[in-house]
Amino acid sequence: MDFSKPEIFNLLGIIMEIEGNDVQARKYYRAASASYFEKNNLEYFSYILYYFLSVPGGG
């Protein structure tokens, strides 16, 4: 399993919820959403850096 993918944590959250372990399910759901937003923030930040470094005068 590739634990760098949010889908894995989401699936583990579903399994924990089915088993009745709501606390652990929420932890996995949080980990899934955190890794998703972290990736999107990194892509957005990279885009901003590229834009400001490639445009004369910084924008």
C-alpha positions in Angstrom: 0.0 0.0 0.0 1.1 3.5 -0.8 0.4 5.5 2.3 1.2 8.8 0.5 -2.2 8.6 -1.3 -5.3 10.0 0.4 -7.4 7.3 -1.0 -5.7 4.7 1.3 -6.5 6.7 4.4 -10.1 7.3 3.2 -10.5 3.5 2.7 -9.1 2.8 6.1 -11.6 5.4 7.6 -14.5 3.6 5.9 -13.3 0.2 7.3 -13.0 1.6 10.8 -16.4 3.2 10.5 -18.0 -0.1 9.4 -16.3 -1.8 12.4 -17.8 0.8 14.7 -14.5 2.6 15.6 -15.6 6.1 14.9 -12.6 7.8 16.6 -10.1 5.9 14.5 -12.2 6.5 11.4 -12.1 10.3 12.0 -8.3 10.1 12.4 -8.0 8.4 9.0 -10.4 10.8 7.3 -8.4 13.7 8.7 -5.2 12.2 7.4 -6.8 11.7 4.0 -8.0 15.3 3.8 -4.7 16.7 5.1 -2.6 14.9 2.4 -5.0 16.0 -0.3 -4.9 19.7 0.7 -1.1 19.5 1.3 -0.6 18.3 -2.3 -2.9 21.0 -3.7 -1.2 23.7 -1.7 2.1 22.6 -2.9 0.9 22.7 -6.6 -0.6 26.2 -6.0 2.6 27.5 -4.4 4.7 26.1 -7.2 2.4 27.8 -9.7 2.8 31.1 -7.9 6.6 30.8 -7.7 6.8 29.9 -11.4 4.5 32.8 -12.4 6.4 35.4 -10.4 9.8 34.1 -11.3 9.0 33.9 -15.1 7.2 37.2 -15.6 9.5 40.3 -15.8 8.8 42.6 -12.9 7.2 39.8 -10.8 3.8 40.0 -12.2 
